[in-house]
Amino acid sequence: MMASAPGFEPGIGVIMTTTDEVLELRRKGMRNKEIAEALDLTKSTVNYHIEKLRFAGLAEQRISPDDTIDWAAVQLDLDKLTSRAEILKQHDISHSAMERAVAVNRVTIKQTYAKDMTSAE
């Protein structure tokens, strides 16, 4: 949840600012380049908003994938050979978060499935 004044819930009856959107995506573990692509911004614009967040003491609130994602459920979907796109969407995972999870053996991708995943993208 984004930082806000006590008793104020962002996204309810208000329009989110770009800085709020950048913070939300950072909290999902997205990298700056991914945030820029998702919000259709330049990387320097994302960096500007991160500086605003840093000034407010919020810039380092990027969350590790381990903190927010039910990797056991993701592994079940991987074992069922669910498509990568479906898994990312269903579990609200960025591509880089999945890559990091695989790199640190948080989830295991079967060899035959790994070939299908790269050819399907």
Protein Blocks (a to p, Z undefined) as FASTA:
>chain_A
ZZddehiaghihpacdfklmmmmmmmnopafklmmmmnopafklmmmmmmmmmmnopmmm
cccfklmpcfklmmmmmmnopafklmmmmnopafklmmmmmmnomaccdfklmmmmmmmZ
Z
